[in-house]
Amino acid sequence: MSVQTTEVLIIGSGHSGGMAAKVLTENGIPCLMLNAGPIVDVTRQATKKLPDELPFRGFKPPGKLEHVFQASEFNTNVWVDEAEVPYTFNPAHPYNWVRVRLFGGRSLFWSRQSFRLSDYELKGRSHDGFGQDWPLDHAELSPFYSRVEEIMQVTGALDGPAQMPNGNFILDNDPWSGSMQRFIAAAQPKGIAVCKQRRATGRDGLASSVNLLLPDAERTGKLTSIQNAVVREITVDKHTGQPNGCKFIDRLSHREMEVRARVIVLAAGTLETTRLLLNSGLANSSGVLGHYLCDQIYGAGVVASVPEARNAAEHSKLMGGGAILPRFRNIAEKHPKFLRGYGMNVTSSTGGLGANNFAAYGAELDRKMQEYYGSGFHMSIMGEVLARYENHVRIDRQKTDAWGIPVLHVETQYTENEFNMASDAVDTMSEVCHDAGFEVLASNKTPNPPGYSIHEVGTARMGDDPKTSVLNRWSQSHDHKNLWVVDGAAFVSAGWQNPTMTILALSMRASEHLVDEMKKGNL
Amino acid sequence: MERREVLRAMAVLAITPRWLLAQAGQNQSAAPVLPAPVPWTLGLNPRTPLPNTTVADAIAETVPSYFSAAEMATLIRLSDIFMPRGEHPGALEAETPAFLDFLIGHSPAVRGTLYKAGLLWLDAQAKLKCRKPFAEVSEDEAGELIKPWLRTWMTDHPPTQSHADFVNIAHADIRTATTNSKPWLDSLDERSRDGRSQLYWSPIEPDVYAERETSVHTRPSQTMAAPKATHEVRSYPR
């Protein structure tokens, strides 16, 4: 059978690939989607169990998924096995690459926090002189954000300062709980805004590619998908030098196959997209492919207790609710110890506090946990990691994955900028807690290893100059006009915000431009 | 006889071994017995009852193999100190020490080292300060040895100070192993017990050939060492 040529080949089925498929097919363009993993059927593959029914009593199976802190024995099988698809790094600088290859990718499991980038991030260099500006600003992205927020059904309040632009929200008019009001009052004198959380509610509790994007594409009858297709490399037409399809390996049979396409859209997730480009030897005339890997620092934070909520006090009005503290450093004033800034996730909890919040054991610990039940107040950081050239990925020619594909070597580490940011966050939140009359139980200034946030972005950044960027302002390769990257690899900087809304907005914008280019016959 | 029955009989004859045919010849009155394997799974259907089983912990005991007798004696006492029997079963009823022998014995070496060194240190402290092995210390004596090392800490960031790391990590492990055990869960009322269940994901279309000889797959070395940087980002592999 001869190889068929499809119009657009989309590699990856998460939010970015799903959005590309939706936009392209709704505009009449046939697409073929390849995904490296299988389709997940929760009714068949998941069941409720108690921890004592599992081989390791709920502990993460020893030696498995060492770099996926989020993993437990319950969900071990949804993550990419580090033994099956290994990656390498300097042991002194570990990297937590957290991956999902199921159909829908990480959109199946994301936290659903939904923020826009502001011009403090998109035009960061203009603001503080570090790094590069993005080739677009918030005003240009805003209409796409609005449409994405509509699709994802984002809830929130129109209470954001300039560094957290408001959007097209289902309005959250719930009153603040008493503990949140006290926290707001204590934060205000420090110039810290406390805003309502912004979260995608989606449908039926899920805001994924598989329920909000791919069904629309499939309804057009123009989307064909193949599961378990592990792409080895993008192929190139030897006459034109332009990409013309890909070779992939069937995950289960290990049979190698190939497909042809007029246009290739990469949406495999930041580092898999870049790995594929590097393994294919494409899109790197600038020499910056793989560089400027960045994410957000997580793990630093504070756990406190609201004294009035202890001892089984009635706390229906005192406790509960969450908030987001948008970045407040380096907006009006310059911080002496770090550039950019961090946001904080804040939760007023009505549940129990973990045993590790008390320096006690046995009966004394039981008493403490009972006393403090329902009084927890949690703050955790989301801090911008600067986009540095030296933080990069490259192909490790010494090691291959289960399908013989060379793996990625990740070389990245945090600097004083990130550590100082984490330290400032804990000190500042501890002060706010003290001023609010809360008791600080535990705190931590050490960020988790890079990658933990699952917000890795960059490595194929966009820009106007082909000598310093991989993609143009439309997410199209400077080197190959029929090669597009619509996932987080295109980011110029990370910001402190969860990247999903921006990934979706960029994918929508790129895909609509791709439609225009195809209709004009430019591709 | 209908045509399809004739064909079925011919098929059975074709797959019947000679020795069975010979037997059939000796005993003409006996019904022919089909040899295994037979397509018995065709009979399975949604109404087929599933066997009732229990978790092995409810009946059987773990055979300890990792910790030495002295280490195990210390771990047993430490487990009893950290999680004594109260409203719910304690660590000893949950057979937590034996479970940890299995768990830690199968964990990356760095975790085993943490435990073995910690148990050795604790026993030495007991002999030094109480003039007896840790396995024989009273609750008060144990408290004097342990409490100075207790810390509060956030998830994924246990203390990194020597001795404090062992005390707090062992405490967390003993607590989790006990509260996730069958005796503990059985002691909860139905609602609380239901609240402890979570969605468990089975392997999703696993590559059953991943370990075959011809696979290019090779497993990476076990554990990355914990980094020693100015700002410690230590890992405690489980």
HADDOCK unambig.tbl for C-alpha pairs under 7 A between the chains (distance, minus, plus):
assign (segid A and resid 38 and name CA) (segid B and resid 205 and name CA) 6.77 0.50 0.50
assign (segid A and resid 40 and name CA) (segid B and resid 204 and name CA) 6.96 0.50 0.50
assign (segid A and resid 45 and name CA) (segid B and resid 201 and name CA) 5.86 0.50 0.50
assign (segid A and resid 45 and name CA) (segid B and resid 202 and name CA) 5.37 0.50 0.50
assign (segid A and resid 45 and name CA) (segid B and resid 204 and name CA) 6.59 0.50 0.50
assign (segid A and resid 46 and name CA) (segid B and resid 199 and name CA) 6.14 0.50 0.50
assign (segid A and resid 46 and name CA) (segid B and resid 200 and name CA) 5.37 0.50 0.50
assign (segid A and resid 46 and name CA) (segid B and resid 201 and name CA) 4.42 0.50 0.50
assign (segid A and resid 46 and name CA) (segid B and resid 202 and name CA) 6.01 0.50 0.50
assign (segid A and resid 47 and name CA) (segid B and resid 199 and name CA) 5.38 0.50 0.50
assign (segid A and resid 47 and name CA) (segid B and resid 200 and name CA) 5.35 0.50 0.50
assign (segid A and resid 47 and name CA) (segid B and resid 201 and name CA) 6.76 0.50 0.50
assign (segid A and resid 48 and name CA) (segid B and resid 197 and name CA) 5.97 0.50 0.50
assign (segid A and resid 48 and name CA) (segid B and resid 198 and name CA) 5.17 0.50 0.50
assign (segid A and resid 48 and name CA) (segid B and resid 199 and name CA) 4.34 0.50 0.50
assign (segid A and resid 48 and name CA) (segid B and resid 200 and name CA) 5.70 0.50 0.50
assign (segid A and resid 49 and name CA) (segid B and resid 197 and name CA) 5.07 0.50 0.50
assign (segid A and resid 49 and name CA) (segid B and resid 198 and name CA) 5.57 0.50 0.50
assign (segid A and resid 49 and name CA) (segid B and resid 199 and name CA) 6.29 0.50 0.50
assign (segid A and resid 49 and name CA) (segid B and resid 200 and name CA) 6.02 0.50 0.50
assign (segid A and resid 50 and name CA) (segid B and resid 196 and name CA) 6.25 0.50 0.50
assign (segid A and resid 50 and name CA) (segid B and resid 197 and name CA) 4.30 0.50 0.50
assign (segid A and resid 50 and name CA) (segid B and resid 198 and name CA) 6.46 0.50 0.50
assign (segid A and resid 51 and name CA) (segid B and resid 180 and name CA) 5.47 0.50 0.50
assign (segid A and resid 51 and name CA) (segid B and resid 197 and name CA) 6.84 0.50 0.50
assign (segid A and resid 52 and name CA) (segid B and resid 180 and name CA) 5.58 0.50 0.50
assign (segid A and resid 52 and name CA) (segid B and resid 181 and name CA) 5.10 0.50 0.50
assign (segid A and resid 52 and name CA) (segid B and resid 182 and name CA) 5.38 0.50 0.50
assign (segid A and resid 53 and name CA) (segid B and resid 55 and name CA) 6.09 0.50 0.50
assign (segid A and resid 57 and name CA) (segid B and resid 177 and name CA) 6.46 0.50 0.50
assign (segid A and resid 57 and name CA) (segid B and resid 180 and name CA) 5.72 0.50 0.50
assign (segid A and resid 57 and name CA) (segid B and resid 181 and name CA) 6.64 0.50 0.50
assign (segid A and resid 58 and name CA) (segid B and resid 180 and name CA) 6.98 0.50 0.50
assign (segid A and resid 60 and name CA) (segid B and resid 238 and name CA) 6.54 0.50 0.50
assign (segid A and resid 62 and name CA) (segid B and resid 106 and name CA) 6.14 0.50 0.50
assign (segid A and resid 62 and name CA) (segid B and resid 107 and name CA) 4.64 0.50 0.50
assign (segid A and resid 62 and name CA) (segid B and resid 108 and name CA) 6.89 0.50 0.50
assign (segid A and resid 62 and name CA) (segid B and resid 238 and name CA) 5.03 0.50 0.50
assign (segid A and resid 63 and name CA) (segid B and resid 107 and name CA) 5.91 0.50 0.50
assign (segid A and resid 63 and name CA) (segid B and resid 108 and name CA) 5.86 0.50 0.50
assign (segid A and resid 63 and name CA) (segid B and resid 222 and name CA) 6.88 0.50 0.50
assign (segid A and resid 63 and name CA) (segid B and resid 238 and name CA) 6.15 0.50 0.50
assign (segid A and resid 66 and name CA) (segid B and resid 237 and name CA) 5.94 0.50 0.50
assign (segid A and resid 74 and name CA) (segid B and resid 199 and name CA) 6.50 0.50 0.50
assign (segid A and resid 74 and name CA) (segid B and resid 200 and name CA) 4.41 0.50 0.50
assign (segid A and resid 74 and name CA) (segid B and resid 201 and name CA) 6.06 0.50 0.50
assign (segid A and resid 75 and name CA) (segid B and resid 200 and name CA) 6.13 0.50 0.50
assign (segid A and resid 75 and name CA) (segid B and resid 201 and name CA) 5.51 0.50 0.50
assign (segid A and resid 77 and name CA) (segid B and resid 201 and name CA) 6.06 0.50 0.50
assign (segid A and resid 77 and name CA) (segid B and resid 202 and name CA) 6.36 0.50 0.50
assign (segid A and resid 77 and name CA) (segid B and resid 203 and name CA) 5.18 0.50 0.50
assign (segid A and resid 77 and name CA) (segid B and resid 204 and name CA) 6.82 0.50 0.50
assign (segid A and resid 83 and name CA) (segid B and resid 219 and name CA) 5.33 0.50 0.50
assign (segid A and resid 83 and name CA) (segid B and resid 220 and name CA) 6.09 0.50 0.50
assign (segid A and resid 91 and name CA) (segid B and resid 224 and name CA) 5.65 0.50 0.50
assign (segid A and resid 91 and name CA) (segid B and resid 225 and name CA) 5.88 0.50 0.50
assign (segid A and resid 91 and name CA) (segid B and resid 227 and name CA) 6.43 0.50 0.50
assign (segid A and resid 92 and name CA) (segid B and resid 227 and name CA) 4.32 0.50 0.50
assign (segid A and resid 92 and name CA) (segid B and resid 228 and name CA) 6.52 0.50 0.50
assign (segid A and resid 93 and name CA) (segid B and resid 227 and name CA) 6.46 0.50 0.50
assign (segid A and resid 252 and name CA) (segid B and resid 207 and name CA) 5.29 0.50 0.50
assign (segid A and resid 356 and name CA) (segid B and resid 152 and name CA) 5.44 0.50 0.50
assign (segid A and resid 356 and name CA) (segid B and resid 153 and name CA) 5.59 0.50 0.50
assign (segid A and resid 356 and name CA) (segid B and resid 154 and name CA) 6.81 0.50 0.50
assign (segid A and resid 357 and name CA) (segid B and resid 152 and name CA) 4.84 0.50 0.50
assign (segid A and resid 357 and name CA) (segid B and resid 153 and name CA) 5.99 0.50 0.50
assign (segid A and resid 358 and name CA) (segid B and resid 152 and name CA) 5.32 0.50 0.50
assign (segid A and resid 359 and name CA) (segid B and resid 150 and name CA) 5.07 0.50 0.50
assign (segid A and resid 359 and name CA) (segid B and resid 151 and name CA) 5.00 0.50 0.50
assign (segid A and resid 359 and name CA) (segid B and resid 152 and name CA) 5.35 0.50 0.50
assign (segid A and resid 360 and name CA) (segid B and resid 150 and name CA) 6.87 0.50 0.50
assign (segid A and resid 361 and name CA) (segid B and resid 82 and name CA) 5.42 0.50 0.50
assign (segid A and resid 362 and name CA) (segid B and resid 81 and name CA) 6.76 0.50 0.50
assign (segid A and resid 362 and name CA) (segid B and resid 82 and name CA) 5.07 0.50 0.50
assign (segid A and resid 362 and name CA) (segid B and resid 83 and name CA) 5.20 0.50 0.50
assign (segid A and resid 362 and name CA) (segid B and resid 84 and name CA) 6.18 0.50 0.50
assign (segid A and resid 401 and name CA) (segid B and resid 217 and name CA) 6.06 0.50 0.50
assign (segid A and resid 402 and name CA) (segid B and resid 210 and name CA) 6.89 0.50 0.50
assign (segid A and resid 402 and name CA) (segid B and resid 216 and name CA) 5.83 0.50 0.50
assign (segid A and resid 402 and name CA) (segid B and resid 217 and name CA) 4.06 0.50 0.50
assign (segid A and resid 403 and name CA) (segid B and resid 216 and name CA) 6.38 0.50 0.50
assign (segid A and resid 403 and name CA) (segid B and resid 217 and name CA) 6.80 0.50 0.50
assign (segid A and resid 404 and name CA) (segid B and resid 216 and name CA) 5.71 0.50 0.50
assign (segid A and resid 441 and name CA) (segid B and resid 152 and name CA) 6.97 0.50 0.50
assign (segid A and resid 442 and name CA) (segid B and resid 152 and name CA) 5.48 0.50 0.50
assign (segid A and resid 442 and name CA) (segid B and resid 153 and name CA) 5.42 0.50 0.50
assign (segid A and resid 442 and name CA) (segid B and resid 154 and name CA) 6.28 0.50 0.50
assign (segid A and resid 443 and name CA) (segid B and resid 153 and name CA) 6.57 0.50 0.50
assign (segid A and resid 443 and name CA) (segid B and resid 154 and name CA) 6.32 0.50 0.50
assign (segid A and resid 444 and name CA) (segid B and resid 154 and name CA) 6.33 0.50 0.50
assign (segid A and resid 446 and name CA) (segid B and resid 233 and name CA) 6.78 0.50 0.50
assign (segid A and resid 448 and name CA) (segid B and resid 233 and name CA) 6.73 0.50 0.50
assign (segid A and resid 449 and name CA) (segid B and resid 233 and name CA) 6.49 0.50 0.50
